[in-house]
Amino acid sequence: MKILHTSDWHIGRMLYGRKRYEEFDAFLNWMAETVERQQVDVLLIAGDIFDTSTPSNRAQTLYYRFLCRVASSACRHVVVIAGNHDSPSFLSAPQALLRTLDVHVVGAVPSCLEDEVLPLAGEGGLIELIVCAVPYLRDRDIRLAEAGESIEDKERKLINGVRDHYAKVVEFAEQQQKALSKKVPIVAMGHLFAAGGQTAEGEGMRDLYVGSLGHVTAAIFPEAIDYLALGHLHVPQKVAGSELMRYSGSPLAMGFGEAKQVKSVCLVEFDGENAQIEPVVSLLNVPVFQKLERIRGSWAEIQARINALSTIQASTWLEVIYDGEEVLGDLRERIEAAVLDTSLAVLRVKNNRIIDRVLNQINDHETLDDLDENDVFERCLNQHNIPDAQRPELLRAYGETLVALFDDEAKDRP
């Protein structure tokens, strides 16, 4: 029996205002082809299917079209749980209809925890797998808040709540397992943060609870689980070094900080005749559908890399970070001239030299996050000793530019 484990698709996510529907479409086509080519029996999607709780019509179309394609393949079951980015009610709305296609959706913690336990039948109608489909556990699902409790109390209650939830669900699964004529594997799903988990810069992950609260350890999961399929962290990785407790990671680079990652999905193979044998887990690398690259350094280094990419006619989205000593007021103009008539697209320019000069004027008790756009502009005017007589006109022009930028961002939203 073959199981494919994936998560964190974030369909509809944009990158610095650039829509990525073509990438998501290409990935889902690849995923459907992989399910067919690998003759996958069960597909597990461990949360964050969409990037927002109100996905666009185009994002929904990609999702439902994919489910219909997989349902018409040899894949017998698809199990979907909600992540912290998903709307539980939105994801669960077509639950009954999707069930007719053997697509099982668990968007929120049900009133009866036993409903999270899904016995999945094989071709002959016999149960071949039991899935504990645990969705993202919200604070209210696992903890009763009390007045005057400390951070330590909250931490303890969250960890205990997650542990108790999995213990109860897996206990139901074991009861169903014992009622069968032969032992079948128990696979659990989840969308959470395992302590020590590796993250990447720019993932855009939301805190699940408050700060680092709720970072669970591998010890909270019952030993009866034969494979644990997790979502939330975008870097593919094992939990506590275990081959059988894994994050599949996001299939697409969600930001330039992930650009050099090799993305993958997890193929889990069980011996259908002997559930006592540990499954074999292998990683299937996901192709890169849109190249991202971060170029960082002096102007000479930036220009050289842009020239090298344009020479090979690379179609790449760029983030450019200038770290040179010279103050370049025309950095963006230089970059735009360098990529003119190429297949390169510059999505973000960061001038660290200018930022450093602004930061030099920040007091010890301030950080850049304490300043808004107008504060930063005024610091720049001060840094360059702009006469008071010129400032009103510059501030007006700057304000008009901000309005135009925000209007453009609003138009780009799906």
PyMOL commands that set and color helices and strands:
alter all, ss='L'
color gray80, all
select helices_A, chain A and resi 21-37+57-71+88-92+95-99+113-116+139-142+151-178+218-220+256-258+299-311+331-339+352-359+368-370+373-383+388-412
alter helices_A, ss='H'
color red, helices_A
select strands_A, chain A and resi 2-6+42-46+77-81+103-106+117-121+127-133+186-191+227-231+237-239+242-247+264-269+280-285+291-297+316-322+345-351
alter strands_A, ss='S'
color yellow, strands_A
deselect
rebuild
show_as cartoon
